[in-house]
């Protein structure tokens, strides 16, 4: 079991590792990972919801692990979900990270937090997150609810890099193809996409360039997602 905590040794956050034979009596094994907080202040002074998952390659072989955590108590910054790639040794109960800097999960910007994960029966590592609301406190209070469940994603390792994709079971929800385009300009794609509509759409987009965005229109509201 992993428990989010602050690390008294370096002033940053960390995960405490516990083991038990009966889920009643627990033994502490100390902090899971060793890192330099002064070089990684973005991870915050406290970690929430740490989760350790295996990462598989194209051949479905476990090549390393990822330690995900929600960074909290960050001076002047938003809460984000980060991860360290590393090697998990179950015998020594030790996680040895492979890089100095943690990876930012997804695009950041305080959107996806509170990750939790599991391994499916066929060996895939799946992660759920909380999709944070962007309304102010007053609007959130009046609505009576806050946040939403993030889309489940699969994590793997491709060419030595973290690979993220929507969970493949989403394909079973597709009813029909509304539009299929290849080798078109952004202007042409935008013109053809503008004619499509619905309240549940699955979009697979591959684009070249530094960034790409989709602008959605719902009533009088417009939103661009990168």
N, C-alpha and C positions, 0 to 999 in steps of 0.2 A: 504494500500500500504506500502511495506517495501522498504527502501532506505539504501544502504550500506554506512557506514560512519566510522569515527574514534570516539572513546569515550573519551571525555575530562575528564571524571571522573576517569578513570583507565589507560589511555594511550594505550589501545588496540582498536581493531575494535569492531563495534556493528552495529545493524540495527535500524534505526529510523522508527517509526510507524506513519502513517498518515491516516486519514479517511476523506471521502467526501460524500456528498449527491448527488452531481451533476457532479463530476469529474472536476469542475472548481474551487471551493472554498475548500481549504484543511485545516484541523486542525491537529496540531502536538501533539502527545502523548508521545514524548520523546523516550528514548532507550528501546528496547524490552526486553533485558535480562540483568541480573546483574551477574557478574562473576569476579573472581580474575585474572587479567592479569598476575601478577607475577608468578602464578602457571600454566599459560597456554600461554607462550610466542609464541608457535607454531602457534597460531591463527592470528598473525600479528597485525600491528597497524591500518589497514584499512580492512573492509570487502567489498567484491563485490558480487552482485547478491544474496542477501539473499532470501530464500523462506521457507515458513512455510507450512507443509503438515501434514495431519492426518495419523496415523499408525494404521492399523487394525490387529487383531489376526486371528487365524484359523477359527473363526466363523464369520469373517467379521465385528466384532464389533470394533469401535474406542476405543483404550485403552490409547493412548497418541499421542503426536505430535513430529515432528522433525523439528528443525530449521537448514537448510543447508546454508552454506556460503562459499565463496571462500576467503581464507586467503591471504592477500597481505601485502606488505611492511614488509617482514620478514628478519631479519638480517642473512645473510649467509645461507639461506635455500631456497628451491623451493616452488612455489605456490601450495597449496593443497586445497582440498575441505573437510571441516569438518562439523559435525552436533552435536547439543545438543538434547538429548531426554528430553521432558518436557510436562507439562500440559498447554494448552492454555485456558485462561478464556476470552471469547469474551465480557462478561459484564464488567469486570474490565480492559479489554484490556491488559492483563498481561500474560507473558510466564514464568512459573516457571520450571527451569531445574531440571532434576532428577539425574544428576551426575555431579561431579566436573570437570572431564576431558572430552573434546569433542571426538567424534568418527571420525576416519579417513575413509572417504568414499572410498570403493574399496581397492585397494592395495597401493594407494598413488604413490610415486615416480614422482610426477608432471605430471602424464599422463592425468588424467581426472580433468578438471577445469570448472568453469563457469556454474554450474548446474542451470537448470530451471525446474520447475515441474508443474503438474496439476493433478486434480482428474478426472478419467474417469467416464462416466455415471453409471457404475456398482460399483463405489466406490474405485477403485484401485488408489494408489498414484504412478504416473509415473514421472521419472526424465530423462531429457536429459542433456548431458554434452558435453564439447569440448574435443576432443581427441587431445592433444598437439603434434605437430610435434617434431621430435628429430634431425632434420637437423640443421646445423649451419646457421648463418645469411646469408652468401654469397650464399649457395645452395638454401635457401628459397627464396631469392631475385630473383635469376635467374629462378627459376621454375614458379614464378608469383602467387603462392598461398601458404597459410600456414594453418596448422591444418585441422581438419575434424570433422564431427559430431559424437559424441559418440553414442554407441548403447543404445536405451532407456531401462531403467530398472524399475522394480517394487520394491517398498519398503513396508515392512510389519514388524510385530513383531512376533517372534516365540520363545516361552519359555523365554520371557523377553529380547530377544536379537534382534538387527536389522538384518533383513533378506533381501538379495538382490538377484534378479533373473532377467534374460532377460524378456522383455515384452512378454506375452504369444502369442501375435499375430504372432510372428516369426514362430510359429509352422505351420502356414498356408503356409509358403514359402517352406516347405520341399517337395521335389518331390519323393524321394525314399531313403530307408535305404541302405547305402553302407556297413556298418559293425556294428555288435552288439556283445559286449563281456561282460562277467561277470566272476568274480573270477579268473582273470588271473594275472600273474606277469607283472611287468613293462616291462621286456625284451620281453615277448611274445606280449604284447599290442603294443609295439614299432615296432616289426617286422611286425605285421599285418597292423598297421596304415601306415607304410612306403609305402605300395602298393596302397594307396588311393591318389587321387588328384582331383583338381578342383579349380575354382576361387571364389566359394561361398559355404562354407561348414558350417554346423551346428554340433557342437560337444558338447555332454553332458558327462562330466567326473566326476566320483566320485572316490577319491583316499584316502588311509590312509597314514599317514606320515606327516612330518613337512611341506613339500611343494612338488608340482608336476608341471611339465612343459611340454609344447608342442613345439617341434622344427619344424618350417615350412621352406620349401626350395622353392624359386622362382628364377629360373635361377641360377645365381651364388650367390645369396643372401641367407643367412641363418639367422633365427631369432628364439630365444627361448622366449616364453611367459609363465610366471608363474601365 
